[in-house]
Amino acid sequence: MAATNTDYSSNAIPTASSSGRALDLASLTLLIVGGLNWGLVGLFNFDLVAGLFGEGTMLARAVYVLVGIAALYGFVTATRVAKKG
C-alpha cells in the first residue's frame, strides 16, 4: 500500500480539486459575460461581444459557443447539487 501525504499544515490545494475549481470559475465567468451581454441587448440593443470582436466573426461565435457550453455545465452542476441537497 502506498503512503499518502496527509500533511494538512500547508495551504496547497490538490491538483484535481484546483482543476475543478478552475473549470467552475471559468464557467461562472462565461455565464456572467453572457448574462451581462443579454442584459445589454435587452436594454440598449447593444451586443457587447459583437462590439468587441466584430459581428459574425469566428471569435465572436466562439465566445457565444463557450457561453452556451458554460450554461450546460452550470445546468449539470446545479442538477448534481440539487440531488445532494
Backbone torsions as a table, in degrees:
resi	resn	phi	psi	omega
1	MET	NA	130.8	-178.4
2	ALA	-79.7	143.2	177.8
3	ALA	-77.1	143.1	177.3
4	THR	-112.9	152.0	179.4
5	ASN	-84.4	113.4	-179.9
6	THR	-113.6	27.9	178.2
7	ASP	-77.8	104.2	-178.1
8	TYR	-92.4	6.3	-177.3
9	SER	-76.9	-22.1	-179.8
10	SER	-85.2	163.6	179.1
11	ASN	-94.6	13.4	-178.1
12	ALA	-67.5	141.4	177.8
13	ILE	-107.6	132.5	179.5
14	PRO	-57.0	148.0	-175.1
15	THR	-60.8	-45.0	-178.4
16	ALA	-61.5	-40.5	-180.0
17	SER	-67.6	-41.4	-178.7
18	SER	-68.5	-32.4	177.7
19	SER	-69.8	-36.0	175.8
20	GLY	-66.5	-39.9	177.9
21	ARG	-66.9	-37.0	178.2
22	ALA	-64.4	-40.8	177.9
23	LEU	-65.1	-42.0	177.5
24	ASP	-61.6	-43.5	180.0
25	LEU	-65.9	-42.7	178.7
26	ALA	-63.4	-42.8	178.9
27	SER	-63.3	-45.9	179.4
28	LEU	-61.3	-42.2	179.2
29	THR	-60.7	-45.5	179.3
30	LEU	-65.7	-37.0	177.3
31	LEU	-65.2	-38.2	177.5
32	ILE	-66.0	-45.1	178.2
33	VAL	-59.1	-46.0	179.9
34	GLY	-63.9	-42.5	179.2
35	GLY	-64.5	-44.1	177.5
36	LEU	-64.0	-40.0	179.1
37	ASN	-62.4	-44.7	178.9
38	TRP	-66.3	-34.8	175.6
39	GLY	-61.9	-42.9	177.9
40	LEU	-65.6	-38.4	177.7
41	VAL	-64.0	-44.5	-178.4
42	GLY	-68.3	-40.5	-176.8
43	LEU	-82.1	-41.7	-170.5
44	PHE	-124.4	4.4	-176.2
45	ASN	54.7	40.1	-179.1
46	PHE	-123.6	120.6	178.3
47	ASP	-95.9	103.6	-176.8
48	LEU	-63.2	-41.0	-179.7
49	VAL	-61.6	-46.3	177.9
50	ALA	-65.5	-35.9	178.1
51	GLY	-64.8	-36.6	-179.2
52	LEU	-80.4	-40.1	-171.0
53	PHE	-112.3	-3.6	-179.3
54	GLY	96.0	138.6	-177.5
55	GLU	-71.8	125.6	177.1
56	GLY	77.3	6.0	179.7
57	THR	-74.3	161.3	178.4
58	MET	-61.1	-36.8	-179.4
59	LEU	-67.0	-43.6	177.6
60	ALA	-63.1	-43.3	178.4
61	ARG	-63.1	-37.8	178.0
62	ALA	-62.9	-40.1	177.5
63	VAL	-62.6	-44.6	179.2
64	TYR	-61.0	-42.2	179.2
65	VAL	-64.5	-43.3	179.1
66	LEU	-63.7	-38.0	176.8
67	VAL	-64.4	-40.8	177.5
68	GLY	-63.4	-42.7	177.3
69	ILE	-63.8	-40.6	178.1
70	ALA	-62.6	-37.3	178.1
71	ALA	-65.6	-41.6	176.6
72	LEU	-63.2	-43.0	177.8
73	TYR	-61.9	-42.0	178.3
74	GLY	-63.5	-39.0	177.6
75	PHE	-63.2	-46.8	179.2
76	VAL	-62.5	-43.6	179.0
77	THR	-62.4	-44.6	179.6
78	ALA	-63.2	-37.9	177.8
79	THR	-63.5	-43.2	178.6
80	ARG	-64.5	-41.3	179.6
81	VAL	-64.7	-41.5	-179.8
82	ALA	-63.6	-36.8	178.7
83	LYS	-68.8	-32.1	180.0
84	LYS	-74.7	-33.4	-171.5
85	GLY	-70.5	NA	NA
